[in-house]
Amino acid sequence: MHKVQVFPGLDDCYIYKRPNSSVWQYYLSIPGEGDERKTTKVKGDIEDISVGQKEATKFAIDRKLTVMSRQQQGLKARRVKKMFDFIDEYLAEEEKRIAPYNRPGFITKETFRVKKHHLSLLKKFYHNKSIKLEELDYPKLHHYPTWRLTVDPVWNPQPPKTNHTVNTELTTIRAYFTFLLREGYIPQEPTFVRVPRESLKNNRRDYLSPRQYTQTINSLRKWSTSQNATRNQQYNRRMVYLALLIMSNSCIRIGELRGLRWFDIEVNPNLPKADQKVGHLIRIRAEISKTGQPRTVQTPTVDRFNELRELAGITKETRSHFPHIPPEHRNDYVFAKFRKPDQPLGQGTWDRIWQEIKDLCADRYWNQKKISYYSFRHTGISFAVARGVPMLLLTRNCGTGSRYLEDVYYHHESESKETWETLNQNREFKSKVNLHKEDMLIPVEYVVDALSEKVASKA
């Protein structure tokens, strides 16, 4: 009813009323984006066309000029979704990039899960109230990092402990707003309060000193063979115990360890026959590597993998090279479920066993250290650094950068000085280290054997 063209002769913008309504509506055709019909919120009279007509016309003109201005800037003018709806659109696009393992241009399922979490924090910043993008308050958004580091009893009760965490969240949030800018939904990317990252030295994970490592391994050896458990529990305990020994000697990551199959384990043909009884190769495939890059690891864990083969009930193939696996078992997981060699040991089992280990060792040996599975890799690298293993060899074997290795492991702090003093005070330990100074493949348990007797004598 009462259709009035805003610009006479042009039918792309007009105002009108609906039957039985006194409120003026407007119609606007937006090139390339469709039509828009919305209320002007101006009340008129059902019968009288003159009431409110000027105000409604002005409203429609302002909207048309806004649309023209945005399109001239290359931005989209029509608004249907709000900011949280665009989050779903962004995540749908990111989900298409999920790949089975880390590789350029793709993300893993875990990375996608973290992105969703980061954007859920952005929603909490707005108290879960979605807003129109044209109403985005850039100065307020600028202070998101300040809010994240401040206690908000309802929306942010537990701020992160490190600035590094906030910067990781900002990486995702910036990527989301870059997506909005690229799609033409916003005119500019927001800026954020600068949050300086802590140094790698301060953010490094805890590791075990030689004494703590010896105490832990001795306790876990006994725990893993305890008869006070079911056969399935004994199997899982022994699996994880051997996993910790392999991690601390090979310095591979827990994720790489869990993905190992028997065809990844090989003899090292470049070693003398005598050394082949100790050292061997692990082929880390790209699909189980954190970096998405394959590498070869030398490690002195022949005995550990022989134990794992026997634990899995795999008969040693006669006249074969290490790891002596028959062809029908080469695709089996090294760390497999009990009686299910084609299935890897489940996350729930790893978590449950780790809780048992923490209950057994945390209060007795670890003091205030936050030890995790990863700490055994960290421990192995720290011991290698203390033994003077060349950095280049160590970085290649561990699959990490030399800068990271230098910043994290070549540190000078109180704990490292105490560890160094302990190592030098123990003559037997020092002599063993000196005998193998040029060797990279030496079991950690061997060089800390001297401490075992000292610990036992004080127990």
Helices and strands as residue ranges (DSSP letters): E 4-5, E 13-17, E 23-30, E 34-43, H 53-72, H 83-95, H 109-125, G 133-135, H 138-142, H 144-148, H 163-182, H 200-203, H 210-224, H 231-250, H 254-258, G 262-264, E 265-266, H 273-276, E 280-284, E 295-299, H 302-311, G 327-329, E 336-337, E 340-344, H 347-361, I 362-366, H 374-386, H 391-398, H 402-409, H 414-425, H 427-435, H 444-447, H 449-458
